[in-house]
Amino acid sequence: MTTHDQTLATEVLAAGERAQTLSDRIRCVGRRIVTWADTCADYYAAAAMYEQLSRLSDAELARRGLSRASLASDVRTACDRDPAPVTASKARARS
């Protein structure tokens, strides 16, 4: 769905349904900005971690339970703020 569809809806409100107020729209935009900033922070942290880990030798990566082939994916997963449980590989990537 595009932003145009969300903000400029042309459908008539059903009886009893209240129109979105300006403060509701501002609050919604604020939540989207916070989500965007959190995502940027996650990806920045992942890039910094990847840069540090990519300098390690294959032996050192293996000692940490990581492989060069899946390093980028492992780091991105470790830096994701998703409330999924932390696995052993995530914990090793964070250290």
C-alpha positions as CSV (number, residue, x, y, z in Angstrom):
1,M,0.0,0.0,0.0
2,T,1.4,3.4,-0.8
3,T,1.4,6.4,1.5
4,H,-1.0,8.1,-0.9
5,D,-3.5,5.3,-0.3
6,Q,-3.2,5.6,3.5
7,T,-3.3,9.4,3.9
8,L,-5.7,10.4,1.2
9,A,-8.3,7.6,1.4
10,T,-11.5,8.5,-0.5
11,E,-13.8,5.9,1.0
12,V,-16.7,7.2,3.1
13,L,-16.5,6.5,6.8
14,A,-19.0,4.0,8.1
15,A,-21.7,5.3,10.4
16,G,-20.2,5.7,13.9
17,E,-16.6,5.5,12.8
18,R,-14.6,8.6,13.8
19,A,-12.3,10.4,11.4
20,Q,-8.6,10.4,12.1
21,T,-7.6,13.6,13.9
22,L,-4.4,15.6,13.2
23,S,-2.9,14.5,16.5
24,D,-3.6,10.8,15.6
25,R,-1.8,11.3,12.2
26,I,1.2,13.1,13.9
27,R,1.4,10.3,16.4
28,C,1.4,7.7,13.6
29,V,4.1,9.5,11.7
30,G,6.1,9.8,15.0
31,R,5.9,6.0,15.4
32,R,7.0,5.4,11.9
33,I,10.0,7.7,12.4
34,V,11.0,5.9,15.6
35,T,10.7,2.6,13.7
36,W,12.9,3.9,10.9
37,A,15.5,5.2,13.3
38,D,15.6,1.9,15.2
39,T,16.1,0.1,11.9
40,C,18.9,2.4,10.9
41,A,20.6,1.8,14.2
42,D,20.3,-2.0,13.8
43,Y,21.8,-1.9,10.4
44,Y,24.6,0.5,11.5
45,A,25.4,-1.9,14.4
46,A,25.4,-4.8,12.0
47,A,27.8,-3.1,9.6
48,A,30.2,-2.2,12.4
49,M,30.1,-5.7,13.8
50,Y,30.6,-7.2,10.3
51,E,33.5,-5.0,9.7
52,Q,35.2,-6.1,12.9
53,L,34.5,-9.8,12.4
54,S,35.4,-9.9,8.7
55,R,39.0,-9.0,9.7
56,L,39.3,-12.2,11.7
57,S,40.9,-15.3,10.2
58,D,38.8,-18.3,9.1
59,A,40.2,-20.2,12.1
60,E,39.1,-17.5,14.6
61,L,35.7,-17.3,13.0
62,A,35.3,-21.1,13.3
63,R,36.4,-20.9,17.0
64,R,33.5,-18.5,17.5
65,G,31.1,-20.8,15.7
66,L,30.8,-18.6,12.6
67,S,31.7,-19.2,9.0
68,R,32.7,-16.6,6.4
69,A,30.0,-17.8,4.0
70,S,27.2,-16.9,6.4
71,L,28.9,-14.1,8.3
72,A,26.8,-11.3,6.9
73,S,23.5,-13.1,7.6
74,D,24.6,-14.1,11.1
75,V,25.6,-10.6,12.0
76,R,22.4,-9.1,10.6
77,T,20.3,-11.6,12.6
78,A,22.3,-10.9,15.8
79,C,21.7,-7.1,15.5
80,D,18.0,-7.4,14.7
81,R,15.8,-6.0,17.4
82,D,13.2,-8.7,16.8
83,P,12.1,-10.1,20.2
84,A,13.0,-13.7,19.0
85,P,15.0,-15.7,21.5
86,V,18.8,-15.3,21.4
87,T,20.4,-18.4,20.0
88,A,24.0,-19.6,20.7
89,S,25.2,-18.3,17.4
90,K,23.7,-14.9,18.1
91,A,25.3,-14.8,21.5
92,R,28.7,-15.7,20.0
93,A,28.4,-13.0,17.3
94,R,27.6,-10.4,19.9
95,S,30.8,-11.1,21.9
